[in-house]
């Protein structure tokens, strides 16, 4: 019979075990370290416990033997418990693998926070066959998983890369408000709330505010939440999403397209050059090929012809005609067939918002662009903006928008108007494309969609 309840002694007074985060462990072969983390995996055997420890920065394999597995803590230990330990960092033996190529030979450890076991054990709560709505209720636990963690890590790297590329282009970051009293993309998807007795909305887009910052800061961008009261459940619609928007001044439509294409390609290149992100992309999306420049540019009118030539019909089975909105399913079918990013340009004026600049050559169409990518569809929407005051006023009128609340936006055309344009990119959609996620819900920390604002 093994002795139970051995008491280990922490020699912390000696201070030679260096307190460190897990990411730096591989550089510390031959030294003694002190680690804290969650028990990500636990394999208790007769003479050894194999633990994969996780601290949010990395995973490290730890081996407990001898007295280390004869403590009360060892008997009770569960997955997702937090533990603290000291031990030597060794290279793994020839032919074996472990994260970072190292393992810790533990000489002292203790449980800091014991995770529930038995019926309530972590492993039992999220299984492959767990109902999606229960899974959604348990998002806070799902986030601890390797896939969710990887997606969130690339998300952070993606935002960093965009900020870097904007900085390199001298585009300045601003933070527009989320609480607003005007709409940008039409009234049907506005979330309304009571603002000290007045009507206010959660922003759908920061575009109009970005436009007002041009005379002050020049080219500007923001990474801000946008809100859409989407009344359907699709795999690419959220009620709250992270909207990366930029507004560029003294440009023409062609410059806008080149900018969008350049940003996307440079950001993808940066992520592929980053060892952590590229490893995750390789794991989650092994078939990913970085897009080739230039992107295919497809006029809306040619897209309608393409749909008809390829028998991609409308939902009711009829053919598309010029002026039709291209619905999500048709758009995706076309994009998947073409199987590379497409810049769909020149949408009909009547399908688009009040602010879009018309094409000189065909005034019923606009200098607008959607970037479509395989698997997801639209990830970017942008356009040149009306610069002329009278034309803007006509735009309000056409869309039945009262002009008073927009006085500050109208003023841009009164005090030194200029050609300008911009775009919005859905961060979750971009990630869903890059990491081959089935739905944008996987790409948001706590996704919100119709009926879901918990946790
Ligand atoms: O095409 P949208 O509606 O364009 C605008 O809001 C412009 N005012 C942006 C601008 O020019 N500054 O939205 C832009 C992008 C879409 O291409 C899509 O990627 C994303 O925002 N998006 C959503 N993402 C997730 N869930 C939703 N409900 C989304 N609605 C739009």
Boltz pocket constraint, residues with backbone or C-beta under 6 A from the ligand:
constraints:
  - pocket:
      binder: B
      contacts: [[A, 184], [A, 185], [A, 204], [A, 205], [A, 206], [A, 207], [A, 228], [A, 230], [A, 236], [A, 237], [A, 238], [A, 239], [A, 240], [A, 241], [A, 243], [A, 245], [A, 246], [A, 371], [A, 378], [A, 379], [A, 380], [A, 381], [A, 382], [A, 383], [A, 422], [A, 423], [A, 424], [A, 425], [A, 426], [A, 427], [A, 428], [A, 429], [A, 440]]
      max_distance: 6.0
